[in-house]
Structures are given as C-alpha cells and as structure tokens.
Amino acid sequence: MFKIAIIGCGNMGLTYAKSFLQFNLVTRENLLLVARDKDHKQELDGMDIGVSVAGIGSQVADCGVIVIAVKPQDFHSVVDDLKSILLPHNVVLSVMAGITVETIQKALDHEIIIRAMPNTPAQLGMGVTAFTGSKNVNIHQVSIIDNLLSTTGRTIFLEDEQQLDAVTALSGSGPAYFFYIVKSMIEAGKEMGLEESVAAMLVKQTMLGSFHLMNQSPKKLDELISAVTSKGGTTEAALKTFNARKIDESLMKAIFAAQHRAMELSKSE
Ligand SMILES: NC(=O)c1ccc[n+]([C@@H]2O[C@H](COP(=O)([O-])OP(=O)(O)OC[C@H]3O[C@@H](n4cnc5c(N)ncnc54)[C@H](OP(=O)(O)O)[C@@H]3O)[C@@H](O)[C@H]2O)c1
C-alpha cells in the first residue's frame, strides 16, 4: 500500500483524509497530514487521523500521491518547499479551484499532475468530482486517483481540462444554488405564517422526496412537472410567475457567470 500526503488539512483535506481511511485505501501510519504550522499540527495530532507534520519536508516525497488542498491563494506558500523535494514518480493531485495543470506543472517543475473539482457533499460521501490530468499521466495513475476520489462520491474523468470551468459552475458551486432555493422557499413559508421549523421540515422533505422521485421515475423532468400541475391550479399559478420573471433564464445566466469567473480565475493565476 502506498503512502499519501495531504498538504492543507482544512475542510477538503480532512474530508479526503477521513474518506481514504474509511475505505481502507491507506492506513493511519501511511497518511501524512501536512499542516502550515505547529499549532495546526497539534490540532491534527489530537484528531488521530494520520501522522501530522508542520511544513513540507522530505517525508512528503516518500508518498506515492501528494494531495494539494490549500486555498488557491495559498498555493505560492507551498511551491518552493514542494518543488525542492518532489521526485519524478510522485503523483500530485490538486483540488485547488482555478489553477490549471500547466500552471502547477510549471510552478513545481513536475510532470505528473492531476487536477480535480469536487463539491462539498463529498463530506458525506455524496459528492461528485470531475478530474483531468497532464498528458503524461498514465491509466494506472488515473485509476489510483479515481479510487481515491470516489471515496467521496461519484467521479468522472474529463479529457478536456477547459470543461472543468463548466464543472466548477455546475457541480462545484451547485450546492450553493440548491441552498439558495431552499432558503427562499423556507422564507416564503415563514411569510405565509408557518413556524420556521415547520417550513424547513416541509421544504427539506419535499426536496428529498422530489430528488428520489426524479431519480427513480422513468418520466422526463417536463412530465414530472406536468404531473404536479393542473390547469387553473396552484402549481400553474407559481409556474406562470416563474415564467413571467424568466427564472429559468436567470438561473442559466447565473451559472454562465460562474463559468465565466472560473475562466477568468484560471487565466489570472
Ligand atoms: N470547499 C469547496 O466547496 C471546494 C470545492 C472544490 C474545490 N475546493 C478547493 O479545495 C481547496 C481547499 O478548500 P477548503 O475549503 O478545504 O479550504 P480550508 O478549509 O481553508 O483549508 C485549507 C487549509 O490549507 C492550509 N494551508 C494553507 N497554506 C498551507 C501551507 N503552506 N502548508 C500547509 N497547509 C496550508 C490552511 O491552514 P490555515 O488555516 O493555517 O491557513 C487550511 O487548513 C481550495 O483550493 C478550494 O478551491 C473547495
């Protein structure tokens, strides 16, 4: 079993650490958690997830896979130390949003880079991650990374790195869109006189049930909408308002704006 290093043990880094352990893809002794400083190292020691160290040292290069899970703006703080110890066979997996494979390759002077875009339901093993790799990444390395990423949910390999900008806009940011819609529905419930807890229960269970219905029914989305909508009824009144306000167009425009921002960030590194 190969060793894994995780540089940046915040939300995503710890999600991976716990998920890799949960599925026995690594042992605690073979999992190296790299903290920024001694205080954070002490915190990680208390969690008993793996072997923690403060700062990047030569132990990192003993790891077959090195995960970079720092914020994009902190990548520069990793570069010099990591570059100086990397060995040609190390597979570097970056989950940093908006930093391209080429930028990472150049910064680290390293060939084998895989870039992934996960989302926050990864914390529950219900995430979805799209990933891509540098040209020289081989099928063996892709499948090792696929096994690791799929401990947090579904995965998809994309040949074309540019598609990661659309992925970022759709599934990376997607949880926020969902919470935004849920929040508006709960607010509407409160305005109509329901207790917040009652409105929240009704909305959350409606979302959960509707998700399963969508997934298990052979019907298309338009048919599922029609099945709730009778002529002159309540749902029709709501849908007429959505259509009059072009809510579908607004949602699409918002997602395109997220894609555009992802493209800008990739270019401005
Ligand atoms: N959260 C999401 O939905 C999501 C989705 C897709 C991708 N991502 C990507 O995942 C990455 C991590 O996001 P996050 O939400 O997990 O951030 P986070 O909770 O802030 O975690 C980042 C961690 O990296 C540590 N760090 C910074 N510089 C370091 C260094 N030089 N050496 C070691 N550790 C260092 C930070 O320590 P300090 O606290 O001491 O600074 C912090 O513990 C980001 O690049 C983000 O783009 C996140």
The ligand as an SDF file (V2000), in Angstrom:
LIG
                    3D

 48 52  0  0  0  0  0  0  0  0999 V2000
  -14.9860   23.8580   -0.2680 N   0  0  0  0  0  0  0  0  0  0  0  0
  -15.4140   23.5890   -1.5070 C   0  0  0  0  0  0  0  0  0  0  0  0
  -16.5960   23.5600   -1.8400 O   0  0  0  0  0  0  0  0  0  0  0  0
  -14.4160   23.2640   -2.5640 C   0  0  0  0  0  0  0  0  0  0  0  0
  -14.8580   22.6820   -3.7460 C   0  0  0  0  0  0  0  0  0  0  0  0
  -13.9280   22.4180   -4.7210 C   0  0  0  0  0  0  0  0  0  0  0  0
  -12.5960   22.7250   -4.5270 C   0  0  0  0  0  0  0  0  0  0  0  0
  -12.2120   23.3000   -3.3540 N   0  0  0  0  0  0  0  0  0  0  0  0
  -10.7970   23.6400   -3.1960 C   0  0  0  0  0  0  0  0  0  0  0  0
  -10.2560   22.9660   -2.0870 O   0  0  0  0  0  0  0  0  0  0  0  0
   -9.1880   23.7470   -1.5590 C   0  0  0  0  0  0  0  0  0  0  0  0
   -9.3100   23.7840   -0.0560 C   0  0  0  0  0  0  0  0  0  0  0  0
  -10.5430   24.3960    0.2860 O   0  0  0  0  0  0  0  0  0  0  0  0
  -11.0890   24.2900    1.7700 P   0  0  0  0  0  0  0  0  0  0  0  0
  -12.4930   24.7430    1.7260 O   0  0  0  0  0  0  0  0  0  0  0  0
  -10.7510   22.9500    2.3240 O   0  0  0  0  0  0  0  0  0  0  0  0
  -10.1550   25.4070    2.4940 O   0  0  0  0  0  0  0  0  0  0  0  0
   -9.7250   25.4980    4.0360 P   0  0  0  0  0  0  0  0  0  0  0  0
  -10.7440   24.8580    4.8970 O   0  0  0  0  0  0  0  0  0  0  0  0
   -9.3460   26.9260    4.2700 O   0  0  0  0  0  0  0  0  0  0  0  0
   -8.4010   24.5940    4.1030 O   0  0  0  0  0  0  0  0  0  0  0  0
   -7.1760   24.9670    3.5900 C   0  0  0  0  0  0  0  0  0  0  0  0
   -6.1140   24.5330    4.5800 C   0  0  0  0  0  0  0  0  0  0  0  0
   -4.8350   24.7060    3.9790 O   0  0  0  0  0  0  0  0  0  0  0  0
   -3.9610   25.1320    5.0000 C   0  0  0  0  0  0  0  0  0  0  0  0
   -2.7540   25.7310    4.4150 N   0  0  0  0  0  0  0  0  0  0  0  0
   -2.5960   26.9250    3.8010 C   0  0  0  0  0  0  0  0  0  0  0  0
   -1.3220   27.0730    3.3910 N   0  0  0  0  0  0  0  0  0  0  0  0
   -0.6510   25.9590    3.7650 C   0  0  0  0  0  0  0  0  0  0  0  0
    0.6930   25.5230    3.6210 C   0  0  0  0  0  0  0  0  0  0  0  0
    1.6010   26.2700    3.0010 N   0  0  0  0  0  0  0  0  0  0  0  0
    1.0320   24.3140    4.1180 N   0  0  0  0  0  0  0  0  0  0  0  0
    0.1250   23.5320    4.7210 C   0  0  0  0  0  0  0  0  0  0  0  0
   -1.1850   23.8920    4.9040 N   0  0  0  0  0  0  0  0  0  0  0  0
   -1.5560   25.0980    4.4220 C   0  0  0  0  0  0  0  0  0  0  0  0
   -4.7940   26.1160    5.7840 C   0  0  0  0  0  0  0  0  0  0  0  0
   -4.2120   26.3850    7.0160 O   0  0  0  0  0  0  0  0  0  0  0  0
   -4.5130   27.8220    7.7290 P   0  0  0  0  0  0  0  0  0  0  0  0
   -5.9160   27.7070    8.2200 O   0  0  0  0  0  0  0  0  0  0  0  0
   -3.4810   27.8640    8.8000 O   0  0  0  0  0  0  0  0  0  0  0  0
   -4.3590   28.8760    6.7010 O   0  0  0  0  0  0  0  0  0  0  0  0
   -6.1020   25.3250    5.8850 C   0  0  0  0  0  0  0  0  0  0  0  0
   -6.0610   24.4170    6.9680 O   0  0  0  0  0  0  0  0  0  0  0  0
   -9.2660   25.1230   -2.2100 C   0  0  0  0  0  0  0  0  0  0  0  0
   -8.2030   25.2780   -3.1220 O   0  0  0  0  0  0  0  0  0  0  0  0
  -10.5770   25.1270   -2.9290 C   0  0  0  0  0  0  0  0  0  0  0  0
  -10.5040   25.8410   -4.1470 O   0  0  0  0  0  0  0  0  0  0  0  0
  -13.0740   23.5550   -2.3650 C   0  0  0  0  0  0  0  0  0  0  0  0
  1  2  1  0
  2  3  2  0
  2  4  1  0
  4  5  1  0
  4 48  2  0
  5  6  2  0
  6  7  1  0
  7  8  2  0
  8  9  1  0
  8 48  1  0
  9 10  1  0
  9 46  1  0
 10 11  1  0
 11 12  1  0
 11 44  1  0
 12 13  1  0
 13 14  1  0
 14 15  2  0
 14 16  1  0
 14 17  1  0
 17 18  1  0
 18 19  2  0
 18 20  1  0
 18 21  1  0
 21 22  1  0
 22 23  1  0
 23 24  1  0
 23 42  1  0
 24 25  1  0
 25 26  1  0
 25 36  1  0
 26 27  1  0
 26 35  1  0
 27 28  2  0
 28 29  1  0
 29 30  1  0
 29 35  2  0
 30 31  1  0
 30 32  2  0
 32 33  1  0
 33 34  2  0
 34 35  1  0
 36 37  1  0
 36 42  1  0
 37 38  1  0
 38 39  2  0
 38 40  1  0
 38 41  1  0
 42 43  1  0
 44 45  1  0
 44 46  1  0
 46 47  1  0
M  CHG  2   8   1  16  -1
M  END
$$$$
